[in-house]
Amino acid sequence: MRTSLAVLLALVLAVAGCAREPPPPAPAAKPAPTVFDPLVQSEDRARAVERTVQEQDAAARRQIAAAEGAAPEAQR
């Protein structure tokens, strides 16, 4: 009798333990501000400016190359 009660209790605990759903994931919290945030923001702005300058440089180089390619044909 005790053995069957122990087996029954173990089965009930196993089923109860498996039936529980995992808790939902915690929402991603914004990290707390630090003393380095202004520096990081300055670096991000500098990278954005550098990207803009490089894009403008590439566009100017393409225009120059197109103008140089078109200039000999215009002289004919």
C-alpha positions as CSV (number, residue, x, y, z in Angstrom):
1,M,0.0,0.0,0.0
2,R,2.8,2.4,0.9
3,T,4.6,1.7,-2.3
4,S,1.6,2.4,-4.5
5,L,0.9,5.6,-2.6
6,A,4.5,6.7,-3.1
7,V,4.3,5.9,-6.8
8,L,1.0,7.7,-7.1
9,L,2.4,10.7,-5.3
10,A,5.5,10.7,-7.5
11,L,3.3,10.6,-10.6
12,V,1.1,13.4,-9.5
13,L,4.1,15.6,-8.7
14,A,5.7,14.8,-12.0
15,V,2.6,15.7,-14.0
16,A,2.1,18.8,-11.9
17,G,5.7,19.9,-12.5
18,C,5.5,19.3,-16.2
19,A,2.1,21.0,-16.7
20,R,3.3,24.4,-15.6
21,E,3.9,26.9,-18.4
22,P,7.2,28.8,-18.4
23,P,6.9,32.5,-17.3
24,P,6.7,35.0,-20.2
25,P,10.0,36.7,-20.9
26,A,10.6,39.9,-19.2
27,P,10.4,43.0,-21.4
28,A,13.7,44.5,-22.4
29,A,14.4,47.4,-20.2
30,K,16.2,50.5,-21.4
31,P,19.7,50.4,-19.8
32,A,20.3,52.9,-17.0
33,P,22.0,56.1,-18.1
34,T,25.7,56.3,-17.4
35,V,28.3,59.1,-17.3
36,F,29.5,57.9,-20.7
37,D,26.2,58.5,-22.5
38,P,27.1,62.0,-23.8
39,L,30.4,60.7,-25.1
40,V,28.7,57.8,-26.9
41,Q,26.2,60.1,-28.4
42,S,28.9,62.4,-29.6
43,E,30.7,59.4,-31.3
44,D,27.4,58.4,-32.9
45,R,26.9,61.9,-34.3
46,A,30.5,62.0,-35.6
47,R,30.0,58.7,-37.3
48,A,26.8,60.0,-39.0
49,V,28.6,63.1,-40.2
50,E,31.5,61.0,-41.5
51,R,29.1,58.8,-43.4
52,T,27.4,61.8,-44.9
53,V,30.7,63.3,-45.9
54,Q,31.8,60.1,-47.5
55,E,28.5,59.8,-49.4
56,Q,28.9,63.3,-50.7
57,D,32.5,62.7,-51.7
58,A,31.5,59.6,-53.6
59,A,28.7,61.5,-55.4
60,A,31.2,64.3,-56.3
61,R,33.7,61.8,-57.6
62,R,31.0,60.1,-59.8
63,Q,30.0,63.4,-61.2
64,I,33.6,64.3,-62.0
65,A,34.2,60.9,-63.6
66,A,31.0,61.3,-65.7
67,A,32.1,64.9,-66.7
68,E,35.6,63.7,-67.7
69,G,34.1,60.9,-69.7
70,A,31.7,63.2,-71.5
71,A,34.2,66.0,-72.1
72,P,36.2,64.2,-74.9
73,E,33.0,63.3,-76.7
74,A,31.8,67.0,-76.6
75,Q,35.1,68.2,-78.3
76,R,34.7,66.0,-81.4
